[in-house]
Amino acid sequence: MDPSASLWKNPSFLKLWLAQLTANIGDQCYSFALLWYLLQATKSGTALSLLAIPEMVAGLLFYLIGGVLADRYNPRLLMVGADVARIFVAIGVGIMAAMGIEQFSFFLVAQFLLGLFSSLFQPARTVALKTVVSLEQLGRANAILDTTFRTVRIAAPMTIGLIASIVPLSALFFVNATSYLLSVVFLYAIRVSLTDTRNGPAAKMTPGQYVRDIATGVRELKKSRMLFLILLFSNMGFLVWQVCYSVGFPFLAERMQQGNGSTLAMLMGFYGVGNLLGSLYMSRAYYTKYLLVIMIGWTLQAGGFMLLAAGGAMHWVAFLGAAVAGVGGPFIGIPTVTAIQVKAGASTGKIFSINMLFFTFFSMLSSSLGAIWLGSWPVEQLFFASSLFLVVMSAAGFAIIKRTSREQHQSASL
C-alpha cells in the first residue's frame, strides 16, 4: 500500500469507516433514549450514575479474551458477530421501552451485554485497521475514526432531540439496531483478508490456550519498555480526568453565576469542540515519538484544568479552559492506539486489551476518588489539584523521554 495514497481511495478503509459512522450515530440514539427513558422512569440521578458500572465490569472480565480472539481469528467475523449480538440487545431494550417496562435491573443486564460485545469488537477493530492500511497511514486512519466519532457526538444530540419529539422514544432503540445492521453490511463487504496468521492456526481455543496467549502478550509488553510506558502514561491521567469531567464539570456549572443546565451544556460543548480541533490536527500530523505527543496532550489537559480552576467567576475563562483541555484528548488517545498497532507485532489485540484494562482501572479508581471528594472540596480546588497532578506526571514523562533519548544517542555513538 502506498503510504502517500489517500485513505478515502482505500475501499477496505472506507467500508470500515462507514461501519463505524453508522454505529456511532446509532449509539448516540441509544444513549439519548436510554438516559431520558430511565430518568422519566426512576427520577433518580443515582440510578443513571450506575449505568456505566456494568459496562466497566464487562470490560474487566472480557477485554483480554477479546484481545486473544482478535489475534487468533478473523477480526472481520468477530466484529460482525459482535454487531449482530448488539442488534438483538438494542431490539430487546426497544421492546422493553415500548412496553413500558421500568425494572432497572433489566437495563443493567443490557448494559453488561453491550459492554461484553464491545470488549470483543474493539480489539478486533484495532487489529483490522492495522491490516487494511499501511503502517505509515495508521496514525492518520486512527485520527479520522476519532474525528468522526467526536463529530457525531457533537452534532447528533440536536438532531436526535428533534427526532425524539416526533416519534416514540422506543423508536430510537430500533434506529440503533438498524445502525448495527448497516455496520454488519459494510464490514462483511470488506474483501481483503484480515486474518493474521503469525499467532499460528486458528484452532479451537482451550482455557489453557487463552492463558498462554495472554501470557504471550504480557511477555511482549515486558520486552518493550517504551510500549509499557506509553500504556502507563496514556492512562494514568484518567485518575483525575474522570472525576473532573463527570463530577467537576457539573459542580462548576452550578457554581458559575446563574449556572444551570445550559451552562453545563456549554462547558461540555466547548470541550467537545476542543476535542474535534485536536482530532483534525492529529489527522494531518505525522509523528513517531508517541510518548512525547501523549505528554503534550496531558500538558494541554493540565493547562485547561488550571483555567477551569479560575473560571468560577469568569465564564469565558472556564469555557476557554474546557476547550484547551478538550484539544489535549486526541493527543493522548490516537497515539496510544497507533503505538500499539505499530509496536505490538502479533499481540496487537492482546496489548490493546491490556491498555483498556489500564483505562478501566484508573477510571474506576477516579470515580471512587470522586465519591470521596464529593462535597468536601470546593470544585475549584478539584481542578487545581488535578492540574498539579498532571503537571507532575507530565514532567516525569518528559524526563523519561529525555533520558531515553540520551541513552539511545550514547548507544549509537559506541
CORSUL-V651466 format. One record per residue. N is the residue number from 1. RES is the residue in one letter. PSI is psi in whole degrees, 0 to 359 (NA if undefined). OMEGA is omega in degrees with one decimal (none if undefined). Layout:
n;res;psi;omega
N;RES;PSI;OMEGA
N;RES;PSI;OMEGA
This chain:
n;res;psi;omega
1;M;132;179.9
2;D;118;-177.2
3;P;339;179.9
4;S;352;-178.5
5;A;151;179.2
6;S;134;177.4
7;L;332;-178.2
8;W;347;175.7
9;K;1;177.1
10;N;105;-173.7
11;P;327;-179.7
12;S;316;177.4
13;F;320;-179.4
14;L;318;178.8
15;K;321;177.5
16;L;320;178.4
17;W;317;179.0
18;L;321;177.5
19;A;317;-179.8
20;Q;324;178.7
21;L;310;-178.3
22;T;319;179.6
23;A;321;179.7
24;N;318;177.6
25;I;315;178.5
26;G;321;178.8
27;D;322;177.5
28;Q;320;176.4
29;C;316;-179.1
30;Y;312;-177.0
31;S;314;179.2
32;F;311;-176.0
33;A;319;-177.4
34;L;313;-179.4
35;L;316;-178.0
36;W;319;-179.0
37;Y;314;-178.0
38;L;330;175.5
39;L;318;178.3
40;Q;326;-175.4
41;A;321;-172.8
42;T;334;-175.6
43;K;31;-173.8
44;S;121;173.6
45;G;328;178.2
46;T;318;179.3
47;A;317;-179.7
48;L;324;-179.8
49;S;337;-179.9
50;L;346;-174.2
51;L;328;-176.6
52;A;340;-173.7
53;I;313;179.8
54;P;323;178.4
55;E;319;178.1
56;M;317;179.1
57;V;317;178.3
58;A;321;178.2
59;G;316;178.9
60;L;325;-176.3
61;L;327;-166.3
62;F;352;-178.0
63;Y;317;-179.8
64;L;323;176.5
65;I;317;177.7
66;G;322;178.2
67;G;318;177.4
68;V;314;-179.2
69;L;320;-179.3
70;A;325;179.1
71;D;338;-175.4
72;R;325;-171.3
73;Y;174;179.8
74;N;114;-176.6
75;P;333;177.6
76;R;315;179.9
77;L;325;176.6
78;L;318;179.1
79;M;317;178.9
80;V;314;-180.0
81;G;319;179.0
82;A;320;179.4
83;D;320;177.6
84;V;317;178.4
85;A;320;180.0
86;R;333;174.2
87;I;313;-177.8
88;F;324;177.7
89;V;314;-179.6
90;A;320;178.0
91;I;317;179.8
92;G;316;178.5
93;V;321;177.4
94;G;319;178.4
95;I;318;178.5
96;M;318;179.4
97;A;320;180.0
98;A;328;179.8
99;M;356;179.0
100;G;20;178.9
101;I;130;-174.7
102;E;6;179.2
103;Q;115;-173.1
104;F;328;-177.6
105;S;327;179.0
106;F;319;-178.0
107;F;329;175.2
108;L;321;176.9
109;V;318;178.7
110;A;319;178.4
111;Q;322;177.4
112;F;316;180.0
113;L;319;177.6
114;L;321;176.4
115;G;320;178.2
116;L;309;-176.2
117;F;329;174.0
118;S;326;177.7
119;S;334;175.7
120;L;327;-174.7
121;F;313;-170.0
122;Q;315;175.2
123;P;323;179.2
124;A;319;179.2
125;R;322;179.1
126;T;318;177.9
127;V;319;-178.3
128;A;317;-178.9
129;L;323;178.1
130;K;334;-177.3
131;T;327;-172.6
132;V;347;176.6
133;V;160;179.2
134;S;161;179.5
135;L;325;-179.3
136;E;338;-177.1
137;Q;0;-174.9
138;L;317;180.0
139;G;316;-179.6
140;R;320;179.9
141;A;315;177.5
142;N;322;179.4
143;A;322;178.5
144;I;315;177.9
145;L;320;179.7
146;D;317;178.6
147;T;319;179.1
148;T;314;179.9
149;F;314;-176.5
150;R;326;177.2
151;T;316;178.4
152;V;319;-178.2
153;R;329;178.5
154;I;315;-171.1
155;A;330;-171.3
156;A;319;-172.9
157;P;320;-179.5
158;M;315;179.4
159;T;318;179.5
160;I;320;178.2
161;G;321;177.9
162;L;318;179.8
163;I;319;-178.1
164;A;339;-179.4
165;S;348;-177.0
166;I;351;177.8
167;V;158;176.0
168;P;145;-178.3
169;L;326;-179.2
170;S;335;-178.4
171;A;332;-178.7
172;L;330;176.1
173;F;323;178.1
174;F;331;172.2
175;V;319;177.5
176;N;317;177.8
177;A;319;178.3
178;T;323;179.4
179;S;322;176.6
180;Y;325;176.9
181;L;317;176.8
182;L;321;176.9
183;S;318;177.3
184;V;316;-179.8
185;V;313;-179.2
186;F;318;-179.2
187;L;319;-178.5
188;Y;337;-178.6
189;A;351;176.7
190;I;119;-171.6
191;R;344;179.8
192;V;154;178.1
193;S;129;178.7
194;L;9;-175.5
195;T;129;175.3
196;D;114;-173.8
197;T;6;-176.2
198;R;342;179.0
199;N;5;-178.0
200;G;177;-178.3
201;P;151;-179.0
202;A;70;-179.2
203;A;170;177.3
204;K;131;-175.4
205;M;138;174.0
206;T;162;176.2
207;P;320;178.8
208;G;322;179.4
209;Q;322;175.0
210;Y;313;-179.0
211;V;316;-179.8
212;R;320;179.3
213;D;317;177.8
214;I;319;178.6
215;A;324;177.4
216;T;316;177.8
217;G;318;179.2
218;V;318;179.1
219;R;320;179.0
220;E;321;178.3
221;L;322;179.1
222;K;328;-179.9
223;K;335;-178.7
224;S;92;-178.1
225;R;319;-177.9
226;M;320;179.2
227;L;321;176.7
228;F;317;179.3
229;L;323;177.7
230;I;312;179.7
231;L;319;-177.9
232;L;308;-174.9
233;F;332;179.0
234;S;337;-177.4
235;N;337;-176.2
236;M;326;-179.0
237;G;339;178.6
238;F;350;174.3
239;L;328;177.5
240;V;333;-176.6
241;W;314;-174.3
242;Q;315;-178.1
243;V;326;178.6
244;C;319;-176.6
245;Y;313;-173.1
246;S;335;-179.4
247;V;313;-176.4
248;G;316;-179.1
249;F;309;178.9
250;P;318;-179.3
251;F;323;177.9
252;L;320;178.0
253;A;321;178.5
254;E;326;-178.2
255;R;327;-176.9
256;M;150;-176.3
257;Q;127;-179.4
258;Q;31;-179.4
259;G;145;177.9
260;N;194;-179.0
261;G;325;-179.7
262;S;329;177.0
263;T;317;176.1
264;L;317;179.0
265;A;322;178.4
266;M;316;179.2
267;L;312;-179.9
268;M;326;178.0
269;G;316;177.7
270;F;322;176.4
271;Y;317;179.1
272;G;320;177.3
273;V;318;175.7
274;G;318;175.1
275;N;312;-177.2
276;L;317;178.2
277;L;319;177.4
278;G;319;178.9
279;S;319;179.2
280;L;320;177.0
281;Y;314;-177.5
282;M;334;179.4
283;S;344;179.5
284;R;356;-176.6
285;A;148;172.4
286;Y;131;-175.1
287;Y;154;174.8
288;T;346;178.1
289;K;81;-171.2
290;Y;316;-178.3
291;L;323;178.4
292;L;315;179.5
293;V;319;179.3
294;I;317;-179.3
295;M;327;174.0
296;I;320;178.6
297;G;315;179.3
298;W;329;175.9
299;T;319;175.8
300;L;319;176.7
301;Q;317;179.6
302;A;316;178.1
303;G;319;178.0
304;G;318;178.9
305;F;324;178.4
306;M;319;177.1
307;L;321;177.7
308;L;327;178.5
309;A;333;-179.8
310;A;5;-171.4
311;G;4;-178.2
312;G;322;-177.7
313;A;350;-179.0
314;M;104;-174.6
315;H;315;-173.5
316;W;328;176.9
317;V;319;178.4
318;A;315;-179.9
319;F;320;176.3
320;L;317;178.9
321;G;319;178.1
322;A;319;-179.9
323;A;317;179.5
324;V;315;177.7
325;A;321;179.8
326;G;322;178.9
327;V;325;-176.6
328;G;335;-175.9
329;G;305;180.0
330;P;334;177.1
331;F;342;-179.1
332;I;308;-172.9
333;G;316;-174.6
334;I;312;178.3
335;P;331;179.5
336;T;309;-179.9
337;V;318;-179.6
338;T;318;179.1
339;A;320;178.1
340;I;315;-178.5
341;Q;324;-176.7
342;V;320;-170.1
343;K;343;-170.5
344;A;346;178.4
345;G;229;-175.7
346;A;358;-179.6
347;S;28;-176.2
348;T;310;-177.1
349;G;318;-177.4
350;K;317;-178.6
351;I;325;172.5
352;F;319;179.3
353;S;322;175.8
354;I;320;176.2
355;N;318;-179.8
356;M;329;174.8
357;L;318;175.3
358;F;312;-178.4
359;F;314;-179.1
360;T;318;-179.9
361;F;309;-178.0
362;F;326;179.1
363;S;317;178.6
364;M;321;177.4
365;L;322;177.6
366;S;318;178.1
367;S;322;177.6
368;S;319;177.4
369;L;326;177.6
370;G;322;178.4
371;A;325;177.9
372;I;318;-177.3
373;W;325;-168.9
374;L;116;175.7
375;G;354;-176.7
376;S;334;178.0
377;W;146;166.5
378;P;147;-174.0
379;V;329;178.4
380;E;323;178.7
381;Q;326;176.5
382;L;311;-179.8
383;F;322;-179.2
384;F;312;179.6
385;A;321;178.8
386;S;320;177.8
387;S;316;178.8
388;L;319;178.0
389;F;315;-179.0
390;L;326;177.0
391;V;313;179.8
392;V;316;178.9
393;M;317;-179.6
394;S;320;178.1
395;A;319;177.4
396;A;319;178.9
397;G;315;178.6
398;F;323;178.7
399;A;319;178.2
400;I;318;178.7
401;I;315;-179.4
402;K;317;-179.9
403;R;318;179.3
404;T;318;178.8
405;S;320;179.5
406;R;319;178.8
407;E;319;178.2
408;Q;321;178.8
409;H;319;179.0
410;Q;321;179.5
411;S;322;-178.6
412;A;332;-177.6
413;S;350;179.9
414;L;NA;none
